[in-house]
Amino acid sequence: MLHTIGTDLHIHVLPGIDDGSRSIEESKSIITQHYQSGIRRIIATPHIRSDFFLNTKASILAAFNSVVETASKDWPDLEISFAAEYFADDHFVELLERREILPLFDNKVLVETSMRLEQPFFKQILRKMIDLGWKPVLAHPERYRPWWNTRTIYDEIYEMGAIFQVNLLSLAGKYGPKQQEVAERLIMEDKIGAVGSDLHRSSQYADVLKATESPYFTQLSERPLLNRNELG
Ligand SMILES: [Fe+2]
């Protein structure tokens, strides 16, 4: 179960603002299942990317308020807050420059890159984040196809200071065998510093539970994870 993690810091649980939960009912169903599995803190992370999901603090806050009203009534000891999962594009660079960033907490910012195409400026964007005082939390490094054949990129980005966040669904083999293999390898190499569900649908919950049966999940649970940090 998930009580060893306690916090989900990557989840698309806010209704109707990205490709995640489609309704308040679906959000409630996801939260209920999470609560029953031992999660007591949820940091909702809707997508912000200029070509698909141009969310703003205002759009996220509106969706968050619709969920938090129910959450505080039904699960009084559940902490719920919001951040974003930023796609590293030009819009993100503008937000960095304008200092309009929604961190997970403290200076930790969840960021992703393209899963299919090599993004030549990704490392420069991470560097810019770090120079501005942010700590990148790299969403699902195991899912970036262009990286699979250039293993040094993992070491380079890890050594820059990014925290690698593995998806529970990868440990369940949900995205494919290669994603699972890379996730397991990064755990073996002790490079994973955070865990997230990256849930988009309540119907994916069986796979979250399946992930907790993996020996790699047990191994992760014994590591000092960002999930167990106090909120700043
Ligand atoms: Fe995500």
Boltz pocket constraint, residues with backbone or C-beta under 6 A from the ligand:
constraints:
  - pocket:
      binder: B
      contacts: [[A, 10], [A, 11], [A, 12], [A, 45], [A, 85], [A, 139], [A, 198]]
      max_distance: 6.0
